[in-house]
Amino acid sequence: MADGALCREPVELTGRERSVLRSVAVRGTEPELFCELEAGHGHEHATPVGGRGEERLMWLRWWPGRRVLETRALCGAESDEGVFCRVPGGHEGSHSYELAEPEPAWPLADAGLPAGRR
């Protein structure tokens, strides 16, 4: 596995997946989603869809040539500080509370320009 960073592979829901989510009343899904597993994992990516506060959390799992939209229980592991792992049970790699968010990419257009000038 990698050095404790999130994968963050981007994915967009298809029209069919959005239709399935509407049919089961899942709301609050962002248009662009990102893999929530540890960077350097195998071929399967995973991201939650719908609001995180919902009772039934759905996941989009994808890998080359296949996508699966499913209900899956969270990992359930807990850190010493009482933080729960927020990725699906049986995941590859480290628990979510052990992973760092990637550093934001700064736009190159801003490089070296005084504040307010672009």
Secondary structure, DSSP 4 states (H G I P E B T S, - for coil): --SSBB---EEE--HHHHHHHHHTT-----SEEE--SBTT--S-EEEEES-TTSSS-EEEEEETTEEEEEE--B---B-TTSPBP-SBTT-SSS-GGGPBPPPPPPPGGGTTPPTT--
